């Protein structure tokens, strides 16, 4: 945001925030607080989402806000330090925050997420939000984007190269590869994780030890800070381009079916 010293809503003064939100777009950031072995912090998913959101916010000139560092991650609770919200609490936070954003003039919310456990609740909350307020919700699943753009480098593991890169791109001081605890077998972890990521017939994950007995698997040593910065710049560009193209289609849909007025949204509540 060229006219402001920060992209973070919490660092703005009230007049700065009012002017920024009146432009119509806000970014909400969601992640998780969960175990990532001895080499990455509990807030890895939160820092990853912040890394992308900060870059996206600067590119599109929209204020960003971290909804909460904690996400929906009950399957990590066997490890002390891991935290989880219920889906209802998580959804309530998103809905209540969007109520205030809507009153401030926001009509488009981009949720930058880096935790697949949050996704079902984000989808449900997005539906509720759109029913209650005259705004549209767009979601950027940044862990999916990162792996899709760099499938050979950014492995879709847990606490491996992709999540190490995410922390290197935002808080490199928190990466401690020398403190790694033993990781689970890579091949077995991939196979187990794939079972829960199936789209046709799949079980619901109850305990992450069903995927990796030690809590993590992957190759965190395969990435460095410079490459992480390059990758997350590309990820942010992809998220920005995707958001803009989605908004163009939403504008077309609004012309076709009409967008809800404030009065119509109030009547649904």
C-alpha positions in Angstrom: 0.0 0.0 0.0 2.0 2.9 -1.3 0.2 5.6 0.8 0.5 3.7 4.1 3.4 2.6 6.2 2.0 -0.9 6.9 -0.4 -3.5 5.4 -1.5 -4.7 8.8 -4.8 -3.4 10.0 -3.7 -3.7 13.7 -0.8 -1.3 13.0 -3.0 1.4 11.3 -4.6 4.3 13.0 -8.4 4.5 12.8 -8.4 7.1 10.0 -5.9 5.1 8.1 -7.9 1.9 8.6 -11.2 3.6 7.6 -9.6 4.9 4.3 -8.1 1.5 3.5 -11.2 -0.5 4.2 -13.4 1.9 2.3 -11.6 0.7 -0.9 -13.6 -2.5 -0.6 -11.1 -5.3 -0.1 -9.7 -6.9 3.1 -7.4 -9.9 3.6 -7.9 -12.3 6.5 -5.1 -14.7 7.5 -5.7 -18.2 9.0 -3.2 -20.8 10.0 -2.6 -23.2 12.9 -0.6 -23.8 16.1 0.6 -27.4 16.0 3.7 -29.5 16.3 6.3 -29.5 13.6 9.1 -31.5 15.2 12.1 -29.9 16.8 13.2 -27.8 13.8 10.1 -25.7 13.1 7.9 -23.6 15.5 4.4 -24.5 16.6 3.2 -21.5 14.6 4.6 -22.7 11.3 1.2 -22.7 9.5 0.4 -19.2 11.0 3.8 -17.8 9.8 3.3 -19.4 6.4 0.0 -17.7 5.9 1.4 -14.4 7.1 4.3 -14.7 4.7 1.9 -14.9 1.8 -0.6 -12.5 3.1 1.9 -9.7 3.7 3.2 -10.0 0.1 -0.3 -10.2 -1.3 -1.5 -7.2 0.7 1.4 -5.1 -0.5 0.7 -6.0 -4.2 -3.1 -5.3 -4.1 -3.1 -2.4 -1.6 -5.5 -4.0 0.8 -5.2 -4.2 4.6 -4.6 -7.6 6.2 -5.6 -9.0 9.6 -4.6 -12.3 11.2 -7.9 -13.8 12.4 -6.1 -16.1 14.9 -2.9 -18.0 15.0 -4.8 -21.1 16.2 -6.8 -23.1 13.7 -8.8 -26.4 13.6 -6.2 -29.1 14.4 -7.5 -31.6 17.0 -5.4 -34.4 15.5 -2.2 -32.7 16.7 -3.3 -32.4 20.3 -1.4 -35.5 21.5 1.7 -33.3 21.3 1.8 -30.7 24.2 1.8 -27.2 22.8 -0.5 -27.9 19.9 -3.8 -26.1 20.1 -7.1 -26.3 18.4 -10.3 -24.4 18.0 -13.7 -26.1 17.5 -15.0 -25.5 13.9 -17.9 -23.5 15.5 -15.5 -21.1 17.3 -13.3 -20.7 14.2 -16.4 -20.0 12.1 -17.7 -17.5 14.6 -14.4 -15.6 14.6 -14.5 -15.3 10.8 -18.2 -14.3 10.8 -17.9 -11.7 13.6 -14.8 -10.1 11.9 -16.6 -9.9 8.6 -19.5 -8.1 10.2 -17.2 -5.3 11.2 -15.4 -5.3 7.9 -18.8 -5.1 6.1 -19.8 -2.1 8.2 -16.6 -0.4 7.2 -17.3 -0.7 3.5 -15.6 -4.0 2.6 -17.3 -6.0 -0.2 -14.6 -8.5 -1.0 -12.7 -10.6 1.6 -9.7 -12.7 0.6 -8.9 -15.5 3.1 -5.3 -16.5 2.9 -5.1 -19.9 4.5 -2.3 -22.4 5.2 -3.8 -25.3 7.0 -6.0 -27.9 5.4 -7.7 -28.6 8.7 -9.3 -25.1 8.4 -10.7 -25.6 5.0 -14.1 -27.2 5.8 -14.8 -24.5 8.4 -13.8 -21.7 6.1 -16.2 -23.0 3.4 -19.1 -23.2 5.9 -18.2 -19.8 7.4 -17.9 -18.2 3.9 -21.5 -19.4 3.1 -22.8 -17.9 6.3 -21.0 -14.7 5.8 -22.3 -14.2 2.3 -25.8 -14.9 3.5 -25.6 -12.3 6.3 -23.6 -9.5 4.7 -23.3 -7.8 1.3 -19.8 -9.1 0.6 -18.2 -12.0 -1.2 -15.6 -14.4 0.2 -12.6 -15.7 -1.9 -10.2 -18.3 -0.5 -6.5 -18.7 -1.4 -5.3 -22.1 -0.2 -1.6 -21.1 -0.2 -0.2 -24.5 0.8 -2.0 -25.9 -2.3 -0.7 -23.1 -4.5 2.9 -23.6 -3.3 3.0 -27.3 -3.9 1.2 -26.9 -7.3 3.7 -24.3 -8.6 6.8 -26.1 -7.3 5.9 -29.8 -7.0 9.5 -31.0 -7.2 10.8 -28.6 -4.5 7.9 -28.0 -2.3 6.9 -31.5 -1.1 3.4 -31.8 0.3 4.6 -33.3 3.6 4.4 -32.1 7.2 7.4 -30.0 8.4 9.3 -30.8 5.3 10.8 -28.5 2.6 7.6 -26.6 1.9 6.8 -25.6 5.5 10.5 -24.9 6.2 10.5 -22.6 3.2 7.4 -20.8 4.6 9.0 -20.0 7.9 12.3 -19.0 6.2 10.2 -16.5 4.1 8.7 -14.9 7.2 10.7 -15.7 10.4 14.0 -17.3 9.4 15.3 -17.0 12.9 12.8 -19.7 14.0 14.2 -22.5 11.7 16.5 -24.7 13.7 17.5 -27.7 11.5 20.2 -28.8 14.0 17.4 -29.5 16.6 15.5 -31.9 14.4 13.8 -34.8 16.1 13.6 -38.0 14.2 11.2 -37.9 11.3 9.0 -40.7 10.1 9.8 -42.6 6.9 9.1 -40.3 3.9 7.4 -43.0 1.7 5.2 -44.2 4.5 4.2 -40.7 5.5 3.3 -39.8 1.9 1.2 -43.0 1.5 -0.6 -42.5 4.8 -1.3 -38.8 4.2 -2.7 -39.7 0.7 -5.3 -41.8 2.3 -6.8 -38.9 4.2 -6.4 -36.6 1.2 -8.5 -38.7 -1.1 -11.5 -37.0 -2.7 -13.7 -40.0 -3.4 -13.7 -42.4 -0.3 -11.7 -41.3 2.7 -11.4 -41.5 6.5 -11.5 -38.6 8.8 -8.1 -38.0 10.5 -8.3 -38.5 14.3 -4.6 -38.5 15.3 -1.6 -37.3 13.2 0.3 -40.4 14.4 -1.9 -42.3 11.9 0.2 -40.4 9.3 3.6 -40.1 10.9 4.4 -41.7 14.3 7.0 -39.1 15.1 4.8 -36.2 14.2 6.5 -35.1 11.0 8.1 -36.3 7.8 9.8 -34.7 4.8 13.2 -33.1 3.8 13.5 -29.7 5.5 17.2 -29.5 4.7 16.6 -29.2 1.0 15.7 -25.5 1.0 17.5 -22.3 1.9 16.3 -18.8 2.7 17.1 -17.2 -0.7 15.1 -19.8 -2.6 12.3 -19.6 -0.1 12.1 -15.8 -0.7 11.9 -16.5 -4.5 9.3 -19.1 -4.2 7.0 -17.1 -1.9 7.2 -14.1 -4.2 5.9 -16.3 -7.0 3.2 -17.8 -4.7 2.0 -14.3 -3.8 1.9 -13.3 -7.5 -0.2 -16.4 -8.2 -2.6 -15.6 -5.4 -3.0 -12.0 -6.5 -3.6 -12.9 -10.1 -6.1 -15.6 -9.0 -7.9 -13.2 -6.8 -8.2 -10.6 -9.5 -9.5 -13.1 -12.1 -12.0 -14.4 -9.6 -13.2 -10.9 -8.8 -13.7 -10.2 -12.5 -15.9 -13.2 -12.8 -17.8 -12.2 -9.6 -18.5 -8.8 -11.2 -19.9 -10.6 -14.2 -22.1 -12.8 -12.0 -23.3 -9.7 -10.1 -24.4 -8.1 -13.4 -26.1 -11.4 -14.3 -28.0 -12.2 -11.1 -27.7 -9.0 -9.1 -25.7 -8.4 -5.9 -27.5 -8.3 -2.5 -28.2 -4.9 -1.0 -27.5 -4.1 2.6 -31.3 -4.2 3.3 -31.6 -7.7 1.7 -28.6 -9.0 3.7 -30.1 -7.5 6.9 -33.4 -9.3 6.1 -31.6 -12.7 6.1 -30.2 -12.2 9.6 
